[in-house]
């Protein structure tokens, strides 16, 4: 839980770095996209049976904040405004042959009338975007039993990110 009073975002390491492995680095974003009603965007992934927050890889020509805005729009159809250009948490994952660092942002939904624009892979994985209250989203994420190792990594990461965001939201109200 976020208890630090410094300006350093909380950081969670998921998985263990194997010194015998060679990892490919990947930088990505995660976004907690909040409607005025208190609902957040959450995506159920049928292939693997897990829930995830909107987010994904940062492309070579974009900043982490630009990637955050793009990923939310692609995966949910929503246009969001980041509450800050500073991320509130980071995660670092060592999974398979990948070392991924995710920058996590809190955003307010400006317009949720758009439609997701999913990749072929996301469509094949069965992405289903939903809106639910943060507590309900945490329950759904926690109750899901991923059927893949990848889904287990995502579950641990996004429960951490959402718990950190909930603490921030609750402490600011």
BAFI-3210 file (N, C-alpha, C; in Angstrom, 3 decimals, decimal comma, padded with zeros to 6 digits):
// residues 173
n [1|2|3|4|5|6|7|8|9|10|11|12|13|14|15|16|17|18|19|20|21|22|23|24|25|26|27|28|29|30|31|32|33|34|35|36|37|38|39|40|41|42|43|44|45|46|47|48|49|50|51|52|53|54|55|56|57|58|59|60|61|62|63|64|65|66|67|68|69|70|71|72|73|74|75|76|77|78|79|80|81|82|83|84|85|86|87|88|89|90|91|92|93|94|95|96|97|98|99|100|101|102|103|104|105|106|107|108|109|110|111|112|113|114|115|116|117|118|119|120|121|122|123|124|125|126|127|128|129|130|131|132|133|134|135|136|137|138|139|140|141|142|143|144|145|146|147|148|149|150|151|152|153|154|155|156|157|158|159|160|161|162|163|164|165|166|167|168|169|170|171|172|173]
n.u [000,837|000,443|002,356|004,352|005,689|007,256|008,265|008,868|007,740|005,954|007,286|007,183|008,512|008,098|008,342|011,505|014,770|016,762|020,065|021,253|019,799|019,047|017,522|014,955|014,379|011,458|009,374|006,497|003,062|000,503|-002,866|-005,166|-008,223|-010,590|-014,012|-016,351|-018,334|-017,014|-016,410|-014,071|-012,071|-011,740|-010,367|-011,420|-009,802|-010,408|-008,883|-006,911|-008,132|-008,209|-008,135|-007,293|-005,709|-006,104|-003,455|-000,079|002,721|005,258|005,765|008,496|008,562|007,171|006,225|006,004|003,568|002,112|001,834|000,253|-002,196|-002,873|-003,045|-005,232|-007,303|-007,220|-007,787|-010,161|-011,736|-012,177|-011,526|-009,096|-007,852|-004,796|-004,181|-001,810|001,421|003,310|004,046|002,378|003,207|005,444|006,059|008,067|008,828|010,002|009,697|009,489|011,448|011,627|012,104|010,207|009,249|006,743|005,040|002,801|-000,300|-002,809|-005,962|-008,573|-011,697|-012,712|-014,346|-016,371|-017,575|-016,497|-015,401|-013,566|-010,416|-009,129|-006,226|-005,455|-004,434|-005,364|-008,113|-008,253|-007,484|-009,701|-010,486|-012,514|-013,936|-014,892|-016,754|-016,357|-016,775|-013,986|-013,481|-015,002|-013,699|-011,193|-012,002|-012,897|-010,514|-008,953|-010,422|-010,297|-008,927|-006,207|-005,340|-002,951|000,613|001,419|-000,968|-001,023|001,137|000,165|-002,126|-001,000|000,512|-001,449|-003,305|-001,693|-001,147|-003,754|-004,492|-002,664|-003,520|-006,142|-005,621|-004,439|-006,597|-008,558|-007,240|-007,153|-009,684]
n.v [-001,182|002,289|004,316|006,046|009,273|010,721|012,100|010,072|007,592|004,581|001,291|-001,897|-005,102|-007,846|-011,243|-012,913|-011,920|-013,764|-014,476|-015,999|-015,705|-013,894|-010,860|-009,091|-005,688|-003,829|-001,060|000,220|001,361|001,772|002,447|003,892|004,620|006,845|007,425|010,148|008,998|007,218|004,788|002,578|001,812|-001,490|-004,469|-007,549|-010,539|-013,132|-015,307|-016,867|-016,022|-013,596|-010,278|-006,981|-003,736|-000,873|-000,359|-000,539|-001,153|001,370|003,241|003,863|006,568|008,039|009,583|008,411|009,442|010,104|007,549|006,390|007,794|007,050|004,218|003,836|004,925|003,193|000,651|000,992|002,923|005,305|008,758|010,268|012,369|012,882|012,960|013,867|014,479|013,072|009,787|007,564|005,197|002,424|-000,625|-003,522|-006,158|-009,453|-011,711|-014,660|-014,136|-011,454|-008,175|-005,958|-002,643|-000,769|002,306|003,951|005,582|007,908|008,789|010,928|010,298|011,842|011,567|008,916|007,786|006,616|003,784|000,786|000,107|-002,504|-004,645|-007,379|-009,481|-008,802|-009,006|-011,745|-012,760|-012,177|-009,678|-007,839|-004,952|-003,236|-001,262|-000,581|-000,151|000,735|-000,935|-003,189|-003,905|-004,634|-006,846|-008,539|-008,892|-010,147|-012,483|-013,822|-016,634|-017,066|-018,862|-019,034|-018,531|-015,968|-014,532|-014,713|-013,085|-010,595|-010,338|-010,083|-007,738|-005,770|-005,767|-004,741|-002,146|-001,059|-001,109|000,729|003,034|003,262|003,838|006,370|007,827|007,563|008,868|011,449|012,362]
n.w [000,000|-000,653|001,193|001,374|001,887|000,306|-002,922|-004,568|-006,657|-005,791|-006,191|-007,681|-007,939|-010,015|-010,372|-010,853|-011,540|-013,624|-013,620|-015,563|-017,829|-020,844|-021,314|-023,094|-023,220|-022,401|-022,418|-020,926|-020,393|-017,889|-017,147|-014,949|-015,596|-014,826|-014,406|-013,740|-012,179|-010,648|-011,668|-013,275|-016,180|-017,187|-018,459|-019,567|-020,314|-022,260|-023,289|-021,336|-019,054|-017,284|-015,819|-016,886|-016,727|-018,891|-021,192|-022,492|-024,687|-025,167|-027,989|-030,298|-031,081|-029,181|-026,032|-022,588|-021,530|-023,830|-024,908|-022,916|-023,171|-025,818|-025,636|-023,856|-025,402|-027,657|-026,483|-025,045|-026,232|-025,030|-024,343|-022,432|-019,763|-018,336|-014,870|-013,942|-015,342|-014,185|-013,211|-010,914|-009,870|-010,449|-012,169|-012,384|-014,351|-014,648|-016,915|-018,704|-021,477|-021,168|-019,876|-018,371|-017,796|-016,346|-016,477|-014,435|-014,547|-013,434|-014,615|-015,847|-017,308|-020,217|-022,401|-023,152|-025,324|-027,555|-029,591|-028,911|-030,545|-031,423|-031,748|-034,011|-032,488|-029,902|-030,343|-030,950|-028,488|-027,065|-025,838|-023,656|-022,874|-019,915|-017,534|-014,171|-010,600|-008,518|-006,247|-006,933|-009,279|-008,262|-006,775|-008,856|-010,317|-008,358|-007,868|-010,267|-011,938|-013,504|-016,474|-017,662|-017,467|-018,165|-017,710|-014,926|-014,199|-015,139|-013,533|-010,915|-011,278|-012,074|-009,985|-007,979|-009,103|-009,265|-006,567|-005,497|-006,884|-005,904|-003,229|-003,539|-004,681|-002,660|-000,550|-001,424|-001,398]
ca.u [000,000|001,213|002,460|005,499|005,327|008,185|007,771|009,296|006,622|006,159|007,814|007,026|009,190|007,325|009,220|012,892|015,753|017,645|021,322|021,636|018,952|019,183|016,185|014,650|013,735|010,218|008,824|005,066|002,246|-000,763|-003,694|-006,416|-009,074|-011,679|-015,183|-016,864|-019,171|-016,139|-016,097|-012,826|-012,005|-011,051|-010,504|-011,376|-009,129|-010,946|-007,769|-006,064|-009,036|-007,741|-008,506|-006,152|-005,949|-005,644|-002,047|000,714|004,068|005,543|006,395|009,780|008,412|006,245|006,561|005,115|002,227|001,433|001,477|-000,857|-003,421|-003,152|-003,459|-006,599|-008,221|-007,269|-008,348|-011,479|-012,476|-012,327|-010,517|-008,816|-006,913|-003,976|-004,208|-000,460|002,374|004,140|003,421|002,216|003,850|006,070|006,244|009,171|008,543|010,917|008,864|009,985|012,712|011,356|012,202|009,276|008,974|005,492|004,777|001,372|-000,916|-004,207|-006,560|-010,009|-012,347|-013,299|-015,383|-016,358|-018,503|-015,791|-015,322|-012,187|-009,801|-008,234|-005,372|-005,883|-004,065|-006,291|-009,399|-008,108|-007,420|-011,034|-010,565|-013,849|-013,795|-016,014|-016,603|-016,834|-016,222|-012,642|-013,576|-015,518|-012,628|-010,201|-012,595|-012,896|-009,121|-008,503|-011,151|-009,949|-007,891|-005,601|-004,980|-001,621|001,631|001,335|-002,111|-000,641|001,960|-000,725|-002,967|-000,220|000,874|-002,555|-003,862|-000,806|-001,361|-005,079|-004,466|-001,956|-004,401|-007,259|-005,098|-004,290|-007,935|-009,191|-006,557|-007,341|-011,099]
ca.v [000,000|003,521|005,026|006,941|010,682|011,354|012,214|008,898|006,652|003,221|000,402|-003,316|-006,045|-009,075|-012,236|-012,879|-011,837|-014,924|-013,997|-016,844|-015,362|-012,622|-010,281|-007,986|-004,618|-003,258|-000,006|000,293|002,187|001,265|003,608|003,761|005,617|007,037|008,235|010,913|008,105|006,371|003,557|002,571|000,894|-002,748|-005,327|-008,988|-011,251|-014,498|-016,239|-016,742|-015,797|-012,594|-008,882|-006,072|-002,310|-000,422|-000,019|-001,327|-000,703|002,722|003,190|004,577|008,009|008,679|009,670|007,556|010,024|009,940|006,133|006,147|008,311|006,225|002,867|003,881|005,134|001,972|-000,507|001,253|003,918|006,517|009,827|010,603|013,426|012,428|013,860|014,398|013,879|012,203|008,510|007,379|003,939|001,664|-002,059|-004,090|-007,580|-010,377|-012,834|-015,326|-013,511|-010,018|-007,308|-004,880|-001,608|-000,067|003,578|003,887|006,907|008,083|009,658|011,179|010,074|013,056|011,136|007,451|007,403|005,948|002,325|000,285|-000,215|-003,564|-005,335|-008,754|-010,306|-008,490|-009,606|-013,198|-013,042|-011,963|-008,504|-007,292|-003,773|-003,016|-000,195|-000,995|000,578|000,241|-002,077|-004,326|-004,296|-005,362|-008,158|-009,337|-009,253|-011,089|-013,745|-014,502|-017,661|-017,135|-020,197|-018,935|-017,870|-014,553|-013,993|-014,596|-011,864|-009,442|-010,257|-009,518|-006,353|-004,833|-005,637|-003,784|-000,813|-000,592|-000,869|002,002|004,097|003,393|004,559|007,776|008,410|007,640|009,847|012,789|012,777]
ca.w [000,000|-000,747|002,459|001,289|001,786|-000,623|-004,286|-005,313|-006,810|-005,310|-007,233|-007,362|-008,831|-010,176|-010,975|-010,401|-012,628|-013,704|-014,188|-016,695|-018,973|-021,538|-021,397|-023,988|-022,460|-022,935|-021,571|-021,201|-019,502|-017,350|-016,829|-014,211|-016,237|-013,874|-014,768|-012,594|-011,368|-009,836|-012,394|-014,031|-017,320|-016,917|-019,635|-019,326|-021,399|-022,245|-023,499|-020,154|-017,925|-016,333|-016,049|-016,977|-016,918|-020,195|-021,253|-023,418|-025,005|-025,635|-029,307|-030,376|-031,308|-028,251|-024,613|-021,786|-021,391|-025,123|-025,004|-021,984|-023,797|-026,994|-025,237|-023,317|-026,531|-028,466|-025,786|-024,467|-027,006|-024,220|-024,327|-021,038|-019,424|-017,215|-013,718|-013,821|-016,274|-013,347|-012,909|-009,470|-009,485|-011,524|-011,943|-013,143|-014,473|-015,302|-017,336|-019,902|-021,907|-021,218|-018,697|-018,691|-016,808|-016,660|-015,810|-014,127|-014,491|-013,062|-015,633|-015,806|-018,596|-020,780|-023,333|-023,236|-026,395|-028,649|-029,631|-028,911|-031,834|-030,965|-032,714|-034,306|-031,335|-028,808|-030,723|-030,804|-027,051|-026,503|-024,967|-023,429|-022,011|-019,006|-016,540|-012,845|-009,461|-008,204|-005,331|-007,711|-010,200|-007,463|-006,463|-010,083|-010,598|-007,326|-007,986|-011,519|-011,839|-014,833|-016,970|-018,271|-016,645|-018,504|-016,979|-013,509|-014,094|-015,319|-012,336|-009,812|-011,613|-012,122|-008,629|-007,310|-009,670|-008,883|-005,121|-005,328|-007,380|-004,962|-002,062|-003,945|-004,854|-001,345|000,320|-001,936|-001,288]
c.u [000,878|001,214|003,608|005,033|006,267|007,559|008,200|008,129|006,975|006,491|007,640|007,746|008,400|008,194|010,636|013,817|016,689|018,950|021,782|020,849|019,328|017,768|016,112|013,920|012,494|009,722|007,349|004,369|001,049|-001,555|-004,924|-007,269|-010,383|-012,776|-015,608|-017,721|-018,337|-015,795|-014,767|-012,941|-011,198|-011,334|-010,391|-010,748|-009,559|-009,837|-006,782|-006,866|-008,467|-008,260|-007,243|-006,623|-005,524|-004,157|-001,324|002,034|004,145|006,283|007,605|009,627|007,496|006,765|005,665|003,700|001,444|000,977|000,281|-002,179|-003,835|-003,695|-004,879|-007,595|-008,350|-008,038|-009,753|-012,352|-012,599|-011,179|-010,351|-007,861|-006,119|-004,045|-002,859|000,411|003,372|003,380|003,377|002,870|004,539|006,059|007,394|008,965|009,683|010,085|009,373|011,332|012,581|011,519|011,358|009,131|007,715|005,380|003,263|000,809|-002,369|-004,787|-008,054|-010,568|-013,041|-014,483|-015,292|-017,262|-017,831|-015,810|-013,853|-011,716|-008,708|-007,417|-005,944|-005,592|-005,016|-007,681|-009,354|-008,065|-008,757|-011,113|-012,007|-013,716|-015,060|-015,719|-017,126|-016,158|-014,880|-012,684|-014,030|-014,451|-011,542|-010,710|-012,530|-011,478|-008,634|-009,149|-010,788|-008,834|-007,282|-005,176|-003,625|-000,661|001,612|000,199|-001,822|000,222|001,074|-001,591|-002,199|000,101|-000,317|-003,315|-003,009|-001,099|-002,700|-005,170|-003,775|-002,844|-005,555|-006,817|-004,964|-005,644|-008,607|-008,556|-006,723|-008,789|-011,497]
c.v [001,240|004,238|006,019|008,380|011,417|011,440|011,044|007,932|005,277|002,320|-001,041|-004,142|-007,348|-010,071|-012,041|-012,838|-013,033|-014,474|-014,808|-016,506|-014,013|-012,087|-009,187|-006,938|-004,113|-002,233|000,136|001,219|001,381|002,494|003,185|004,928|005,715|007,937|009,054|010,052|007,236|005,059|003,720|001,603|-000,324|-003,666|-006,783|-009,641|-012,719|-015,538|-016,043|-016,430|-014,838|-011,218|-008,050|-004,629|-001,940|-000,061|-000,901|-000,648|000,723|002,596|004,114|006,095|008,701|008,665|008,702|008,130|009,905|008,494|005,812|006,589|007,448|004,855|002,849|004,022|003,861|000,851|-000,285|002,163|005,240|007,496|010,229|011,776|012,937|013,448|014,525|013,758|013,013|010,910|008,323|006,098|003,356|000,193|-002,499|-005,593|-008,309|-011,597|-013,364|-014,705|-011,991|-009,365|-006,085|-003,935|-000,895|001,192|003,684|005,280|006,823|009,090|009,802|010,991|011,364|012,697|009,613|006,935|006,628|004,440|001,902|-000,013|-001,243|-004,168|-006,732|-009,671|-010,069|-009,065|-011,118|-013,606|-012,792|-010,811|-008,020|-006,169|-003,572|-001,799|-000,733|-000,177|-000,066|-000,989|-003,337|-004,830|-005,079|-006,752|-009,077|-009,804|-010,326|-012,456|-014,528|-015,508|-017,839|-018,551|-020,196|-018,256|-016,368|-013,884|-013,817|-013,360|-010,623|-009,249|-009,612|-008,054|-005,418|-004,729|-004,641|-002,356|-000,253|-000,310|000,462|003,175|004,339|004,155|006,044|008,477|008,598|008,718|011,270|013,273|013,050]
c.w [000,000|000,593|002,456|001,156|000,842|-002,006|-005,155|-005,421|-006,241|-006,482|-006,777|-008,414|-008,821|-010,933|-010,461|-011,593|-012,537|-014,363|-015,398|-017,965|-019,565|-021,759|-022,453|-023,160|-023,184|-021,930|-021,941|-020,204|-019,021|-016,932|-016,040|-014,700|-015,471|-014,427|-013,547|-011,647|-010,428|-010,510|-013,123|-015,200|-016,908|-018,103|-019,212|-020,553|-021,313|-022,373|-022,345|-018,891|-016,878|-016,733|-016,111|-017,066|-018,336|-020,129|-022,236|-023,702|-025,507|-026,967|-029,347|-030,447|-030,302|-026,822|-023,840|-021,662|-022,693|-025,296|-024,107|-022,613|-024,987|-026,599|-024,672|-024,461|-027,367|-027,766|-025,238|-025,327|-026,281|-024,436|-022,874|-020,937|-018,219|-016,085|-013,499|-014,886|-015,510|-013,076|-011,394|-008,967|-010,706|-011,141|-012,834|-013,156|-015,181|-015,651|-018,659|-020,284|-021,934|-019,855|-019,036|-017,510|-017,267|-015,814|-015,660|-013,871|-014,038|-014,050|-015,397|-017,214|-019,016|-021,671|-023,464|-024,351|-027,526|-028,523|-029,586|-030,337|-031,531|-032,104|-032,969|-033,116|-030,156|-029,088|-030,523|-029,331|-026,351|-025,517|-024,880|-022,407|-021,193|-018,140|-015,222|-011,759|-009,081|-007,295|-006,047|-008,691|-009,454|-007,099|-007,685|-010,419|-009,626|-007,483|-009,245|-011,267|-013,226|-015,200|-017,662|-017,296|-016,901|-017,731|-015,501|-013,276|-014,163|-014,077|-011,186|-010,054|-011,458|-010,805|-007,837|-007,785|-009,205|-007,387|-004,816|-005,752|-006,423|-003,721|-002,370|-004,026|-003,498|-000,462|-000,169|-001,816|000,142]
res [x|x|x|x|x|x|x|x|x|x|x|x|x|x|x|x|x|x|x|x|x|x|x|x|x|x|x|x|x|x|x|x|x|x|x|x|x|x|x|x|x|x|x|x|x|x|x|x|x|x|x|x|x|x|x|x|x|x|x|x|x|x|x|x|x|x|x|x|x|x|x|x|x|x|x|x|x|x|x|x|x|x|x|x|x|x|x|x|x|x|x|x|x|x|x|x|x|x|x|x|x|x|x|x|x|x|x|x|x|x|x|x|x|x|x|x|x|x|x|x|x|x|x|x|x|x|x|x|x|x|x|x|x|x|x|x|x|x|x|x|x|x|x|x|x|x|x|x|x|x|x|x|x|x|x|x|x|x|x|x|x|x|x|x|x|x|x|x|x|x|x|x|x]
***
